[in-house]
């Protein structure tokens, strides 16, 4: 159960969206994130939690989640997108 959270959906390339939920488990505690990659509204794979966690603020947690989502999409698309 989280103390507080904030969710944001980012549009990425090739029809992918990245949903990032930054959250705190306790008052004034560190921030973690959950990231879910979707394509045209359909989830692609499981929701992924921050492996290291413990960001100092919500913005840092959201940006780390966004970068993780971008890496997931880039791995799914592979090199064929860069041709």
Phi and psi restraints in degrees (range 20) as a CNS / XPLOR table:
assign (resid 1 and name C) (resid 2 and name N)
       (resid 2 and name CA) (resid 2 and name C) 1.0 -101.6 20.0 2
assign (resid 2 and name N) (resid 2 and name CA)
       (resid 2 and name C) (resid 3 and name N) 1.0 151.4 20.0 2
assign (resid 2 and name C) (resid 3 and name N)
       (resid 3 and name CA) (resid 3 and name C) 1.0 -76.0 20.0 2
assign (resid 3 and name N) (resid 3 and name CA)
       (resid 3 and name C) (resid 4 and name N) 1.0 -49.8 20.0 2
assign (resid 3 and name C) (resid 4 and name N)
       (resid 4 and name CA) (resid 4 and name C) 1.0 -146.3 20.0 2
assign (resid 4 and name N) (resid 4 and name CA)
       (resid 4 and name C) (resid 5 and name N) 1.0 154.5 20.0 2
assign (resid 4 and name C) (resid 5 and name N)
       (resid 5 and name CA) (resid 5 and name C) 1.0 -152.1 20.0 2
assign (resid 5 and name N) (resid 5 and name CA)
       (resid 5 and name C) (resid 6 and name N) 1.0 162.5 20.0 2
assign (resid 5 and name C) (resid 6 and name N)
       (resid 6 and name CA) (resid 6 and name C) 1.0 -143.5 20.0 2
assign (resid 6 and name N) (resid 6 and name CA)
       (resid 6 and name C) (resid 7 and name N) 1.0 131.4 20.0 2
assign (resid 6 and name C) (resid 7 and name N)
       (resid 7 and name CA) (resid 7 and name C) 1.0 -117.6 20.0 2
assign (resid 7 and name N) (resid 7 and name CA)
       (resid 7 and name C) (resid 8 and name N) 1.0 139.3 20.0 2
assign (resid 7 and name C) (resid 8 and name N)
       (resid 8 and name CA) (resid 8 and name C) 1.0 -140.8 20.0 2
assign (resid 8 and name N) (resid 8 and name CA)
       (resid 8 and name C) (resid 9 and name N) 1.0 139.3 20.0 2
assign (resid 8 and name C) (resid 9 and name N)
       (resid 9 and name CA) (resid 9 and name C) 1.0 -111.7 20.0 2
assign (resid 9 and name N) (resid 9 and name CA)
       (resid 9 and name C) (resid 10 and name N) 1.0 129.2 20.0 2
assign (resid 9 and name C) (resid 10 and name N)
       (resid 10 and name CA) (resid 10 and name C) 1.0 -113.2 20.0 2
assign (resid 10 and name N) (resid 10 and name CA)
       (resid 10 and name C) (resid 11 and name N) 1.0 137.1 20.0 2
assign (resid 10 and name C) (resid 11 and name N)
       (resid 11 and name CA) (resid 11 and name C) 1.0 -82.3 20.0 2
assign (resid 11 and name N) (resid 11 and name CA)
       (resid 11 and name C) (resid 12 and name N) 1.0 134.6 20.0 2
assign (resid 11 and name C) (resid 12 and name N)
       (resid 12 and name CA) (resid 12 and name C) 1.0 -120.8 20.0 2
assign (resid 12 and name N) (resid 12 and name CA)
       (resid 12 and name C) (resid 13 and name N) 1.0 -158.2 20.0 2
assign (resid 12 and name C) (resid 13 and name N)
       (resid 13 and name CA) (resid 13 and name C) 1.0 -91.6 20.0 2
assign (resid 13 and name N) (resid 13 and name CA)
       (resid 13 and name C) (resid 14 and name N) 1.0 164.1 20.0 2
assign (resid 13 and name C) (resid 14 and name N)
       (resid 14 and name CA) (resid 14 and name C) 1.0 56.3 20.0 2
assign (resid 14 and name N) (resid 14 and name CA)
       (resid 14 and name C) (resid 15 and name N) 1.0 33.4 20.0 2
assign (resid 14 and name C) (resid 15 and name N)
       (resid 15 and name CA) (resid 15 and name C) 1.0 80.9 20.0 2
assign (resid 15 and name N) (resid 15 and name CA)
       (resid 15 and name C) (resid 16 and name N) 1.0 9.9 20.0 2
assign (resid 15 and name C) (resid 16 and name N)
       (resid 16 and name CA) (resid 16 and name C) 1.0 -89.9 20.0 2
assign (resid 16 and name N) (resid 16 and name CA)
       (resid 16 and name C) (resid 17 and name N) 1.0 143.3 20.0 2
assign (resid 16 and name C) (resid 17 and name N)
       (resid 17 and name CA) (resid 17 and name C) 1.0 -119.3 20.0 2
assign (resid 17 and name N) (resid 17 and name CA)
       (resid 17 and name C) (resid 18 and name N) 1.0 147.2 20.0 2
assign (resid 17 and name C) (resid 18 and name N)
       (resid 18 and name CA) (resid 18 and name C) 1.0 -120.3 20.0 2
assign (resid 18 and name N) (resid 18 and name CA)
       (resid 18 and name C) (resid 19 and name N) 1.0 116.4 20.0 2
assign (resid 18 and name C) (resid 19 and name N)
       (resid 19 and name CA) (resid 19 and name C) 1.0 -100.0 20.0 2
assign (resid 19 and name N) (resid 19 and name CA)
       (resid 19 and name C) (resid 20 and name N) 1.0 122.4 20.0 2
assign (resid 19 and name C) (resid 20 and name N)
       (resid 20 and name CA) (resid 20 and name C) 1.0 -117.9 20.0 2
assign (resid 20 and name N) (resid 20 and name CA)
       (resid 20 and name C) (resid 21 and name N) 1.0 128.4 20.0 2
assign (resid 20 and name C) (resid 21 and name N)
       (resid 21 and name CA) (resid 21 and name C) 1.0 -117.9 20.0 2
assign (resid 21 and name N) (resid 21 and name CA)
       (resid 21 and name C) (resid 22 and name N) 1.0 112.4 20.0 2
assign (resid 21 and name C) (resid 22 and name N)
       (resid 22 and name CA) (resid 22 and name C) 1.0 -92.7 20.0 2
assign (resid 22 and name N) (resid 22 and name CA)
       (resid 22 and name C) (resid 23 and name N) 1.0 138.8 20.0 2
assign (resid 22 and name C) (resid 23 and name N)
       (resid 23 and name CA) (resid 23 and name C) 1.0 -149.5 20.0 2
assign (resid 23 and name N) (resid 23 and name CA)
       (resid 23 and name C) (resid 24 and name N) 1.0 156.6 20.0 2
assign (resid 23 and name C) (resid 24 and name N)
       (resid 24 and name CA) (resid 24 and name C) 1.0 -114.4 20.0 2
assign (resid 24 and name N) (resid 24 and name CA)
       (resid 24 and name C) (resid 25 and name N) 1.0 137.8 20.0 2
assign (resid 24 and name C) (resid 25 and name N)
       (resid 25 and name CA) (resid 25 and name C) 1.0 -88.3 20.0 2
assign (resid 25 and name N) (resid 25 and name CA)
       (resid 25 and name C) (resid 26 and name N) 1.0 -17.7 20.0 2
assign (resid 25 and name C) (resid 26 and name N)
       (resid 26 and name CA) (resid 26 and name C) 1.0 -147.1 20.0 2
assign (resid 26 and name N) (resid 26 and name CA)
       (resid 26 and name C) (resid 27 and name N) 1.0 158.5 20.0 2
assign (resid 26 and name C) (resid 27 and name N)
       (resid 27 and name CA) (resid 27 and name C) 1.0 -58.8 20.0 2
assign (resid 27 and name N) (resid 27 and name CA)
       (resid 27 and name C) (resid 28 and name N) 1.0 129.3 20.0 2
assign (resid 27 and name C) (resid 28 and name N)
       (resid 28 and name CA) (resid 28 and name C) 1.0 59.6 20.0 2
assign (resid 28 and name N) (resid 28 and name CA)
       (resid 28 and name C) (resid 29 and name N) 1.0 21.4 20.0 2
assign (resid 28 and name C) (resid 29 and name N)
       (resid 29 and name CA) (resid 29 and name C) 1.0 -88.8 20.0 2
assign (resid 29 and name N) (resid 29 and name CA)
       (resid 29 and name C) (resid 30 and name N) 1.0 179.5 20.0 2
assign (resid 29 and name C) (resid 30 and name N)
       (resid 30 and name CA) (resid 30 and name C) 1.0 -70.3 20.0 2
assign (resid 30 and name N) (resid 30 and name CA)
       (resid 30 and name C) (resid 31 and name N) 1.0 159.7 20.0 2
assign (resid 30 and name C) (resid 31 and name N)
       (resid 31 and name CA) (resid 31 and name C) 1.0 -99.1 20.0 2
assign (resid 31 and name N) (resid 31 and name CA)
       (resid 31 and name C) (resid 32 and name N) 1.0 140.6 20.0 2
assign (resid 31 and name C) (resid 32 and name N)
       (resid 32 and name CA) (resid 32 and name C) 1.0 -121.8 20.0 2
assign (resid 32 and name N) (resid 32 and name CA)
       (resid 32 and name C) (resid 33 and name N) 1.0 175.1 20.0 2
assign (resid 32 and name C) (resid 33 and name N)
       (resid 33 and name CA) (resid 33 and name C) 1.0 -140.3 20.0 2
assign (resid 33 and name N) (resid 33 and name CA)
       (resid 33 and name C) (resid 34 and name N) 1.0 156.2 20.0 2
assign (resid 33 and name C) (resid 34 and name N)
       (resid 34 and name CA) (resid 34 and name C) 1.0 -121.2 20.0 2
assign (resid 34 and name N) (resid 34 and name CA)
       (resid 34 and name C) (resid 35 and name N) 1.0 138.8 20.0 2
assign (resid 34 and name C) (resid 35 and name N)
       (resid 35 and name CA) (resid 35 and name C) 1.0 -129.2 20.0 2
assign (resid 35 and name N) (resid 35 and name CA)
       (resid 35 and name C) (resid 36 and name N) 1.0 137.3 20.0 2
assign (resid 35 and name C) (resid 36 and name N)
       (resid 36 and name CA) (resid 36 and name C) 1.0 -130.8 20.0 2
assign (resid 36 and name N) (resid 36 and name CA)
       (resid 36 and name C) (resid 37 and name N) 1.0 127.6 20.0 2
assign (resid 36 and name C) (resid 37 and name N)
       (resid 37 and name CA) (resid 37 and name C) 1.0 -99.4 20.0 2
assign (resid 37 and name N) (resid 37 and name CA)
       (resid 37 and name C) (resid 38 and name N) 1.0 131.8 20.0 2
assign (resid 37 and name C) (resid 38 and name N)
       (resid 38 and name CA) (resid 38 and name C) 1.0 -129.3 20.0 2
assign (resid 38 and name N) (resid 38 and name CA)
       (resid 38 and name C) (resid 39 and name N) 1.0 154.4 20.0 2
assign (resid 38 and name C) (resid 39 and name N)
       (resid 39 and name CA) (resid 39 and name C) 1.0 -127.1 20.0 2
assign (resid 39 and name N) (resid 39 and name CA)
       (resid 39 and name C) (resid 40 and name N) 1.0 120.1 20.0 2
assign (resid 39 and name C) (resid 40 and name N)
       (resid 40 and name CA) (resid 40 and name C) 1.0 52.7 20.0 2
assign (resid 40 and name N) (resid 40 and name CA)
       (resid 40 and name C) (resid 41 and name N) 1.0 40.0 20.0 2
assign (resid 40 and name C) (resid 41 and name N)
       (resid 41 and name CA) (resid 41 and name C) 1.0 85.0 20.0 2
assign (resid 41 and name N) (resid 41 and name CA)
       (resid 41 and name C) (resid 42 and name N) 1.0 -3.1 20.0 2
assign (resid 41 and name C) (resid 42 and name N)
       (resid 42 and name CA) (resid 42 and name C) 1.0 -105.3 20.0 2
assign (resid 42 and name N) (resid 42 and name CA)
       (resid 42 and name C) (resid 43 and name N) 1.0 122.7 20.0 2
assign (resid 42 and name C) (resid 43 and name N)
       (resid 43 and name CA) (resid 43 and name C) 1.0 -58.5 20.0 2
assign (resid 43 and name N) (resid 43 and name CA)
       (resid 43 and name C) (resid 44 and name N) 1.0 138.5 20.0 2
assign (resid 43 and name C) (resid 44 and name N)
       (resid 44 and name CA) (resid 44 and name C) 1.0 -115.1 20.0 2
assign (resid 44 and name N) (resid 44 and name CA)
       (resid 44 and name C) (resid 45 and name N) 1.0 99.7 20.0 2
assign (resid 44 and name C) (resid 45 and name N)
       (resid 45 and name CA) (resid 45 and name C) 1.0 86.8 20.0 2
assign (resid 45 and name N) (resid 45 and name CA)
       (resid 45 and name C) (resid 46 and name N) 1.0 179.3 20.0 2
assign (resid 45 and name C) (resid 46 and name N)
       (resid 46 and name CA) (resid 46 and name C) 1.0 -78.4 20.0 2
assign (resid 46 and name N) (resid 46 and name CA)
       (resid 46 and name C) (resid 47 and name N) 1.0 162.3 20.0 2
assign (resid 46 and name C) (resid 47 and name N)
       (resid 47 and name CA) (resid 47 and name C) 1.0 -72.4 20.0 2
assign (resid 47 and name N) (resid 47 and name CA)
       (resid 47 and name C) (resid 48 and name N) 1.0 135.7 20.0 2
assign (resid 47 and name C) (resid 48 and name N)
       (resid 48 and name CA) (resid 48 and name C) 1.0 -112.7 20.0 2
assign (resid 48 and name N) (resid 48 and name CA)
       (resid 48 and name C) (resid 49 and name N) 1.0 133.1 20.0 2
assign (resid 48 and name C) (resid 49 and name N)
       (resid 49 and name CA) (resid 49 and name C) 1.0 -97.8 20.0 2
assign (resid 49 and name N) (resid 49 and name CA)
       (resid 49 and name C) (resid 50 and name N) 1.0 150.6 20.0 2
assign (resid 49 and name C) (resid 50 and name N)
       (resid 50 and name CA) (resid 50 and name C) 1.0 -56.2 20.0 2
assign (resid 50 and name N) (resid 50 and name CA)
       (resid 50 and name C) (resid 51 and name N) 1.0 128.8 20.0 2
assign (resid 50 and name C) (resid 51 and name N)
       (resid 51 and name CA) (resid 51 and name C) 1.0 -71.3 20.0 2
assign (resid 51 and name N) (resid 51 and name CA)
       (resid 51 and name C) (resid 52 and name N) 1.0 -32.8 20.0 2
assign (resid 51 and name C) (resid 52 and name N)
       (resid 52 and name CA) (resid 52 and name C) 1.0 -104.7 20.0 2
assign (resid 52 and name N) (resid 52 and name CA)
       (resid 52 and name C) (resid 53 and name N) 1.0 -31.4 20.0 2
assign (resid 52 and name C) (resid 53 and name N)
       (resid 53 and name CA) (resid 53 and name C) 1.0 61.3 20.0 2
assign (resid 53 and name N) (resid 53 and name CA)
       (resid 53 and name C) (resid 54 and name N) 1.0 -160.5 20.0 2
assign (resid 53 and name C) (resid 54 and name N)
       (resid 54 and name CA) (resid 54 and name C) 1.0 58.4 20.0 2
assign (resid 54 and name N) (resid 54 and name CA)
       (resid 54 and name C) (resid 55 and name N) 1.0 51.0 20.0 2
assign (resid 54 and name C) (resid 55 and name N)
       (resid 55 and name CA) (resid 55 and name C) 1.0 -83.6 20.0 2
assign (resid 55 and name N) (resid 55 and name CA)
       (resid 55 and name C) (resid 56 and name N) 1.0 151.0 20.0 2
assign (resid 55 and name C) (resid 56 and name N)
       (resid 56 and name CA) (resid 56 and name C) 1.0 -73.2 20.0 2
assign (resid 56 and name N) (resid 56 and name CA)
       (resid 56 and name C) (resid 57 and name N) 1.0 -29.4 20.0 2
assign (resid 56 and name C) (resid 57 and name N)
       (resid 57 and name CA) (resid 57 and name C) 1.0 -146.3 20.0 2
assign (resid 57 and name N) (resid 57 and name CA)
       (resid 57 and name C) (resid 58 and name N) 1.0 169.2 20.0 2
assign (resid 57 and name C) (resid 58 and name N)
       (resid 58 and name CA) (resid 58 and name C) 1.0 -62.0 20.0 2
assign (resid 58 and name N) (resid 58 and name CA)
       (resid 58 and name C) (resid 59 and name N) 1.0 -42.7 20.0 2
assign (resid 58 and name C) (resid 59 and name N)
       (resid 59 and name CA) (resid 59 and name C) 1.0 -62.5 20.0 2
assign (resid 59 and name N) (resid 59 and name CA)
       (resid 59 and name C) (resid 60 and name N) 1.0 -41.2 20.0 2
assign (resid 59 and name C) (resid 60 and name N)
       (resid 60 and name CA) (resid 60 and name C) 1.0 -63.4 20.0 2
assign (resid 60 and name N) (resid 60 and name CA)
       (resid 60 and name C) (resid 61 and name N) 1.0 -40.8 20.0 2
assign (resid 60 and name C) (resid 61 and name N)
       (resid 61 and name CA) (resid 61 and name C) 1.0 -65.4 20.0 2
assign (resid 61 and name N) (resid 61 and name CA)
       (resid 61 and name C) (resid 62 and name N) 1.0 -42.2 20.0 2
assign (resid 61 and name C) (resid 62 and name N)
       (resid 62 and name CA) (resid 62 and name C) 1.0 -64.1 20.0 2
assign (resid 62 and name N) (resid 62 and name CA)
       (resid 62 and name C) (resid 63 and name N) 1.0 -44.1 20.0 2
assign (resid 62 and name C) (resid 63 and name N)
       (resid 63 and name CA) (resid 63 and name C) 1.0 -66.7 20.0 2
assign (resid 63 and name N) (resid 63 and name CA)
       (resid 63 and name C) (resid 64 and name N) 1.0 -38.1 20.0 2
assign (resid 63 and name C) (resid 64 and name N)
       (resid 64 and name CA) (resid 64 and name C) 1.0 -63.9 20.0 2
assign (resid 64 and name N) (resid 64 and name CA)
       (resid 64 and name C) (resid 65 and name N) 1.0 -40.7 20.0 2
assign (resid 64 and name C) (resid 65 and name N)
       (resid 65 and name CA) (resid 65 and name C) 1.0 -64.2 20.0 2
assign (resid 65 and name N) (resid 65 and name CA)
       (resid 65 and name C) (resid 66 and name N) 1.0 -41.6 20.0 2
assign (resid 65 and name C) (resid 66 and name N)
       (resid 66 and name CA) (resid 66 and name C) 1.0 -62.6 20.0 2
assign (resid 66 and name N) (resid 66 and name CA)
       (resid 66 and name C) (resid 67 and name N) 1.0 -44.8 20.0 2
assign (resid 66 and name C) (resid 67 and name N)
       (resid 67 and name CA) (resid 67 and name C) 1.0 -62.3 20.0 2
assign (resid 67 and name N) (resid 67 and name CA)
       (resid 67 and name C) (resid 68 and name N) 1.0 -39.7 20.0 2
assign (resid 67 and name C) (resid 68 and name N)
       (resid 68 and name CA) (resid 68 and name C) 1.0 -63.2 20.0 2
assign (resid 68 and name N) (resid 68 and name CA)
       (resid 68 and name C) (resid 69 and name N) 1.0 -42.4 20.0 2
assign (resid 68 and name C) (resid 69 and name N)
       (resid 69 and name CA) (resid 69 and name C) 1.0 -63.3 20.0 2
assign (resid 69 and name N) (resid 69 and name CA)
       (resid 69 and name C) (resid 70 and name N) 1.0 -40.9 20.0 2
assign (resid 69 and name C) (resid 70 and name N)
       (resid 70 and name CA) (resid 70 and name C) 1.0 -62.3 20.0 2
assign (resid 70 and name N) (resid 70 and name CA)
       (resid 70 and name C) (resid 71 and name N) 1.0 -41.0 20.0 2
assign (resid 70 and name C) (resid 71 and name N)
       (resid 71 and name CA) (resid 71 and name C) 1.0 -63.3 20.0 2
assign (resid 71 and name N) (resid 71 and name CA)
       (resid 71 and name C) (resid 72 and name N) 1.0 -39.9 20.0 2
assign (resid 71 and name C) (resid 72 and name N)
       (resid 72 and name CA) (resid 72 and name C) 1.0 -62.1 20.0 2
assign (resid 72 and name N) (resid 72 and name CA)
       (resid 72 and name C) (resid 73 and name N) 1.0 -48.0 20.0 2
assign (resid 72 and name C) (resid 73 and name N)
       (resid 73 and name CA) (resid 73 and name C) 1.0 -62.4 20.0 2
assign (resid 73 and name N) (resid 73 and name CA)
       (resid 73 and name C) (resid 74 and name N) 1.0 -44.0 20.0 2
assign (resid 73 and name C) (resid 74 and name N)
       (resid 74 and name CA) (resid 74 and name C) 1.0 -60.4 20.0 2
assign (resid 74 and name N) (resid 74 and name CA)
       (resid 74 and name C) (resid 75 and name N) 1.0 -38.1 20.0 2
assign (resid 74 and name C) (resid 75 and name N)
       (resid 75 and name CA) (resid 75 and name C) 1.0 -67.4 20.0 2
assign (resid 75 and name N) (resid 75 and name CA)
       (resid 75 and name C) (resid 76 and name N) 1.0 -39.9 20.0 2
assign (resid 75 and name C) (resid 76 and name N)
       (resid 76 and name CA) (resid 76 and name C) 1.0 -65.0 20.0 2
assign (resid 76 and name N) (resid 76 and name CA)
       (resid 76 and name C) (resid 77 and name N) 1.0 -43.9 20.0 2
assign (resid 76 and name C) (resid 77 and name N)
       (resid 77 and name CA) (resid 77 and name C) 1.0 -74.2 20.0 2
assign (resid 77 and name N) (resid 77 and name CA)
       (resid 77 and name C) (resid 78 and name N) 1.0 -29.7 20.0 2
assign (resid 77 and name C) (resid 78 and name N)
       (resid 78 and name CA) (resid 78 and name C) 1.0 64.9 20.0 2
assign (resid 78 and name N) (resid 78 and name CA)
       (resid 78 and name C) (resid 79 and name N) 1.0 -163.3 20.0 2
assign (resid 78 and name C) (resid 79 and name N)
       (resid 79 and name CA) (resid 79 and name C) 1.0 -74.0 20.0 2
assign (resid 79 and name N) (resid 79 and name CA)
       (resid 79 and name C) (resid 80 and name N) 1.0 -16.0 20.0 2
assign (resid 79 and name C) (resid 80 and name N)
       (resid 80 and name CA) (resid 80 and name C) 1.0 -61.9 20.0 2
assign (resid 80 and name N) (resid 80 and name CA)
       (resid 80 and name C) (resid 81 and name N) 1.0 -24.4 20.0 2
assign (resid 80 and name C) (resid 81 and name N)
       (resid 81 and name CA) (resid 81 and name C) 1.0 -73.2 20.0 2
assign (resid 81 and name N) (resid 81 and name CA)
       (resid 81 and name C) (resid 82 and name N) 1.0 -19.9 20.0 2
assign (resid 81 and name C) (resid 82 and name N)
       (resid 82 and name CA) (resid 82 and name C) 1.0 -96.1 20.0 2
assign (resid 82 and name N) (resid 82 and name CA)
       (resid 82 and name C) (resid 83 and name N) 1.0 1.5 20.0 2
